[in-house]
Structures are given as C-alpha cells and as structure tokens.
C-alpha cells in the first residue's frame, strides 16, 4: 500500500529545479527544442482535472517530461487520497535533454521511498518511439503532457514517420497529442496543455478530425492573458488545457477560464457539444465559449448566411512579394498598378502611395504579374495578422476605386484577405456593409471563440455567418452617410438591423 502522506510536497522541489534549470536553457536552445517547462500551479491544476479512478494500476505517460513537474503533480494528487485508488503507478517518461533527464530521475527517485511507484525514463525521440509502439497493444491508462511547440517541416523525417501511422499535422505539440492518444487504452484519460492554434485553420483540420474521431473532449481551460501561463519562459502563445478520453462517449464540455496561473478568478460553465463543434462545420473548428449564454451572433435570426449564400468570395491576397520582388517599384510610374499592403489602410482611410512603405507601392504590369491582379473596384479587405495590442482581431477596410484614378488593376499583397465577387469588385454599399459588420464587437467576440492567435485566415472568415445582402447593403448605405463611425455607433446600428 502507498503512504497516506508525503513528508514534503515534492512537487515544490521539482518546481525549484525548474526555476534553477530554466535560465540555463538558453532562449536559442528552448527555441530549437520547443521546450517550455510547466510551472507548479499549472501542473497541479492539470492533475486536478483527471476524474476519480478505481483502477488498481495506473500506467502514466509523460512525454517531454522535463524535470518531472507534471508527473509529480499527478503523484502528489494520488498521495493526497484525492480520487485515485491506485495500488501502484507505473510511469513512462520521455526526455531527450540529458541535463533534464538527470534531474527527472532524481525527482522521481525522491518519491520511491514514499509511494509504490516505478518508472522508465527514455532518451528516445518520442515521435519515433511512439510511432513504433502504436502498432503494439495500447497500454496507458493516463497521460499528462506539456509537449514541445515547434513546426514540423513538410519534408522532415518526423513528418514522414507520422504519415506512416496515419497522423497528418504541422507541429510537434499536435503530433505528441495524437501519438499519445494512439497509445492509450479505451477509457484512458489525457490532460495536455497546448497552444490554442489547433482549434481553427486549415492546417490543423486533419489533427482536429483525428482527435474528435478517437476521443471525447470533456474539459477545456483557457488563460485570458496570453503571456501568463509560462511567464518565466516568455511564451506568447495563447495556451489551452484540454482533458480528453480515449474512445469516450461525447457529452457536454466543461469550459473554464482564468486570467493567469494563480487561478484566483477561475470560472467554469458547461456547454452542449454542438456549441463547441458546430455540426454543419466541415472544418470542425473548436469553439471556446467564454460565457454560459449564447452570444448575439448566435442569437440573431438575421445572421445565418454563408459567403456562398451571399455570392461573395474570400481569398488570400495573391501577390506574394518575395516571388515578384523584381517587378515591385517604390513609387507608381507608367506601366505599373497599385500594390496594396496592410500598411496602406488605417480604419476606412486608404493612404496610397505611402511614403516610407518598406516594400513598395506599385507592381509592374506585364505577363508575369497580370494573372495575380484584380480589376479596380470596391473591395472589403481584412488584414491577415493583427498585433497583440489591437482591441480587435478582425480589422476590415474598404478599397475604393477612386483612390487609384486611372488604374485598371489592383495588386493585393498576401498579408490581406480580400472579399470579392468572382475575382472582381463588390457593389459599393455591400463592400461598406461587410466592413462595418466585420468591425463590430459582436463579431470580434464570436471570432475569439475559435481563433486563439493573431492570424486571421480566409478559411476563418469563410466559416463565419453573415447577414443577408439586403441587410449588409443597408448597413453600408447607413455607414456612408455618417460623419464619424465610432465603435459604439457601429455596434448599435448593426444590432438594430440584425437583432
């Protein structure tokens, strides 16, 4: 039998190690490994999310274990008689860094005198080892992980290994989660802290489908502050903690949130699964509602149209400047067309040509460039990247043809999303109505439910619902009559027309 109490909270020792070791891992090394160690409050919270268990033996997987903070938090919960009835715990930990492995071994050794725990620490690459093990019988009952965050090159060995076991993904963190899931017994419980970027975007769709087909999503926790979960390591990703059950039956999902890792203002609500993943969404975006009720976009009977319903297209700006750099001019001259970057737009004002524009204002018109151009006209554009300081994720502007007198074509650079009709301009009122709608507080709040980073993809905008063309045109006509468009006025008028 295990001891009823640990003489000390050994997790505190693990956290002291983390604080001592972390500064020694130079920022470049952290970047190379994608390695950011878990603070004690986060580790304890993650361990608390596991449901009670009556299993006699727990087989725990901890890939990317670092100094052992997550395993320690799990063992501390077990030692505290908090819902775990295990007679023994067997830990499989993976850690490729020799210095961290040494500390991890010493940390787990400290528990051996107090608890019936055994462990195996592997220096193997987890992706390579897990891909081989995925062919063997599943054996883990629990997994707790803070995986590395690093993009996987499409031609890398890791990408090939993952494809061979049916996993298509673009980042180490999602690869770790998918592989860990493939090693778990049916009913096995996993808690992971990962970047929120997997919740939307086309690149993570195969991973979302893999996850949702093989596991039930039971809990999501979001940190409202982007930089607080790993404040010692300067991690700026928006992180989310998830609890999933391998082969589980999907039911309601608990969503909790706190400002930071103190969890002092923790709030949680339960939501039906169809509020988390919309049944009609082919992209399987994962939404994270921040309040118990439905927001104004969901409640409105007038905001039900897709862009396809409206006859409107959305495309990423087709001009990739580094591919056409030999055709870009600093200033417009005879034989060039306007080239538009996000920096040319401030609210509804277009400043073109712009002095000091780093990459130019114009594109030479010739056989190499013409296929990338749109005819001059009215368009609604949205920047693909917003800064962390901006109050809204979506920042929409209107392109007016009279801003470019004499121009037959326009070049839209790749950092813009462009709303169009069959690669041509929109009706004037519709272009303004789209911009006003996209700039509302309600749209921003709704968008943040599935987008946890500063990038706004065309797919994100395509998946949203919009008012019909009549309402958008009416909103656009109203906007053009206003001398000033404040946020409050925009929100009030949009609510009046769509509420």
C-alpha positions, 0 to 999 in steps of 0.5 A: 500500500502507498503512504497516506502522506508525503513528508514534503510536497515534492512537487515544490522541489521539482518546481525549484529545479525548474526555476534553477534549470530554466535560465540555463536553457538558453532562449536559442536552445528552448527555441530549437527544442520547443521546450517550455517547462510547466510551472507548479500551479499549472501542473497541479491544476492539470492533475486536478482535472483527471476524474476519480479512478478505481483502477488498481494500476495506473500506467502514466505517460509523460512525454517531454517530461522535463524535470518531472513537474507534471508527473509529480503533480499527478503523484502528489494528487494520488498521495493526497487520497484525492480520487485515485485508488491506485495500488501502484503507478507505473510511469513512462517518461520521455526526455531527450535533454540529458541535463533534464533527464538527470534531474527527472530521475532524481525527482522521481527517485525522491518519491520511491521511498514514499509511494509504490511507484516505478518508472522508465525514463527514455532518451528516445525521440518520442515521435519515433518511439511512439510511432513504433509502439502504436502498432503494439497493444495500447497500454496507458491508462493516463497521460499528462503532457506539456509537449514541445511547440515547434513546426514540423517541416513538410519534408522532415523525417518526423513528418514522414514517420507520422504519415506512416501511422496515419497522423497528418499535422504541422507541429510537434505539440499536435503530433505528441497529442495524437501519438499519445492518444494512439497509445492509450487504452479505451477509457484512458484519460489525457490532460495536455496543455497546448497552444490554442492554434489547433482549434481553427485553420486549415492546417490543423483540420486533419489533427482536429478530425483525428482527435474528435474521431478517437476521443471525447473532449470533456474539459477545456481551460483557457488563460485570458492573458496570453503571456501568463501561463509560462511567464518565466519562459516568455511564451506568447502563445495563447495556451489551452488545457484540454482533458480528453478520453480515449474512445469516450462517449461525447457529452457536454464540455466543461469550459473554464477560464482564468486570467493567469496561473494563480487561478484566483478568478477561475470560472467554469460553465458547461456547454452542449457539444454542438456549441463547441463543434458546430455540426454543419462545420466541415472544418470542425473548428473548436469553439471556446465559449467564454460565457454560459449564454449564447452570444448575439451572433448566435442569437440573431435570426438575421445572421445565418448566411454563408459567403456562398449564400451571399455570392461573395468570395474570400481569398488570400491576397495573391501577390506574394512579394518575395516571388515578384520582388523584381517587378515591385517599384517604390513609387507608381510610374507608367506601366505599373498598378497599385500594390496594396499592403496592410500598411496602406489602410488605417480604419476606412482611410486608404493612404496610397502611395505611402511614403516610407512603405518598406516594400513598395507601392506599385507592381509592374504590369506585364505577363508575369504579374497580370494573372495575380491582379484584380480589376479596380473596384470596391473591395472589403479587405481584412488584414491577415495578422493583427498585433497583440495590442489591437482591441480587435482581431478582425480589422476590415477596410474598404478599397475604393476605386477612386483612390487609384484614378486611372488604374485598371488593376489592383495588386493585393499583397498576401498579408490581406484577405480580400472579399470579392465577387468572382475575382472582381469588385463588390457593389459599393454599399455591400463592400461598406456593409461587410466592413462595418459588420466585420468591425463590430464587437459582436463579431470580434467576440464570436471570432475569439471563440475559435481563433486563439492567435493573431492570424486571421485566415480566409478559411476563418472568415469563410466559416463565419455567418453573415447577414443577408445582402439586403441587410449588409447593403443597408448597413453600408448605405447607413455607414456612408452617410455618417460623419464619424463611425465610432465603435459604439455607433457601429455596434448599435446600428448593426444590432438594430438591423440584425437583432 
